[in-house]
Amino acid sequence: MRPAQPAELEPLAALLARAFEHDPVYRWILPDERRWQRGSPGLFRAILDRFAATGLVLTDDACAGAALWHPPDPPARPALAFSLRLALQLGRAIGRLARVAEALEQLPPRGPDWYLAVLGTAPERQRSGVATSLLGPILARCDAQGLAACLDTGNRGNVGFYERRGFEVIGEATLRGGPTLWAMHRAPRPRAPTALSVSP
């Protein structure tokens, strides 16, 4: 796994549009099928550009998936341009995105954690270990540095996946007229103690 290159962001946007085609939250924001097919690649391209500038976008050599992370202290950048891009992509659906943001504010506050914003795998590569591999580098860094990781998911089926990788549910919030969001947290795992050599 490695950081995505600029030329890979466009194909990764198309991949994420396919990966989240049936996601409860994204499809609640853009429920119309035609609008989803037309607008979702641009939506994910805007998100990818944002994370490429302020966070970390991980992928593999086959571009079979992507993990978008915010570090504990992401660099400050003006959000206005990003907000305008989202508004252009979503149109009237921007109001639904605002309701998602309101629901997220009801979840427990985060500390200086690594935040997983998006994890998506090409549908034909799901359940093949790609998602687990995408998580690995940052979770290993968290363990080595004693940092926690956190995420929010609106897909109940994903909760078990993350629990098996050390996350636990710490809160939930339900969108007005929409799906439920679960906040998850993973404490750093202690490193195995180094064996001490004792002279005879």
NORLIN-V125205 format. One record per pair of residues at least 6 apart in sequence whose ideal C-beta (glycine too) atoms are under 7 Angstrom apart, sorted by the first residue. I is the first residue (numbers start at 1). J is the second residue. If there is no record, write none. Layout:
# NORLIN-V125205
i/j
I/J
I/J
This chain:
# NORLIN-V125205
i/j
1/58
1/60
1/133
1/134
1/136
1/137
2/58
3/56
3/57
3/58
4/12
4/52
4/57
4/58
4/59
4/66
8/59
8/63
9/45
9/48
9/49
9/52
10/45
11/63
12/48
12/59
12/63
12/66
13/41
13/44
13/45
13/48
14/41
15/63
15/66
15/120
15/122
16/44
16/66
16/118
16/120
17/40
17/41
17/44
18/122
18/123
19/120
19/121
19/122
19/123
20/26
20/120
23/154
23/155
24/154
24/155
24/179
25/100
25/154
25/179
27/36
28/96
28/175
28/178
28/179
29/90
29/93
29/96
29/97
29/100
30/36
30/39
30/40
30/93
39/89
42/89
43/89
43/90
46/82
46/85
46/86
46/89
47/68
47/118
48/57
50/82
51/57
51/68
51/117
53/77
54/74
54/75
54/77
55/68
55/69
55/70
55/71
55/74
56/69
56/71
57/66
57/68
58/66
58/67
58/134
58/137
59/65
59/66
60/130
60/133
64/121
64/122
64/125
64/130
65/120
65/121
65/122
65/125
65/130
65/131
65/134
66/118
66/120
67/116
67/119
67/134
67/135
68/117
68/118
69/114
69/115
69/116
69/138
70/115
70/117
71/114
72/112
72/113
72/114
72/147
73/112
86/94
86/97
87/94
90/97
99/175
99/176
99/178
100/175
103/173
103/175
103/181
104/152
104/181
106/173
107/152
107/171
107/173
107/181
107/183
108/170
108/171
108/183
110/150
111/148
113/147
113/148
113/149
113/150
114/138
114/142
114/147
114/149
115/150
115/151
116/149
116/151
119/131
119/134
121/130
121/131
135/165
138/149
139/149
142/148
142/149
142/188
143/188
143/189
143/191
146/188
147/188
148/185
148/186
148/187
148/188
149/186
150/184
150/185
151/162
151/167
151/184
152/181
152/182
152/183
153/159
153/182
153/184
154/179
154/180
154/181
159/169
159/182
162/184
166/186
166/189
167/184
167/185
167/186
168/184
168/185
169/182
169/184
170/183
170/184
170/185
171/183
172/180
172/181
172/182
172/183
173/181
174/180
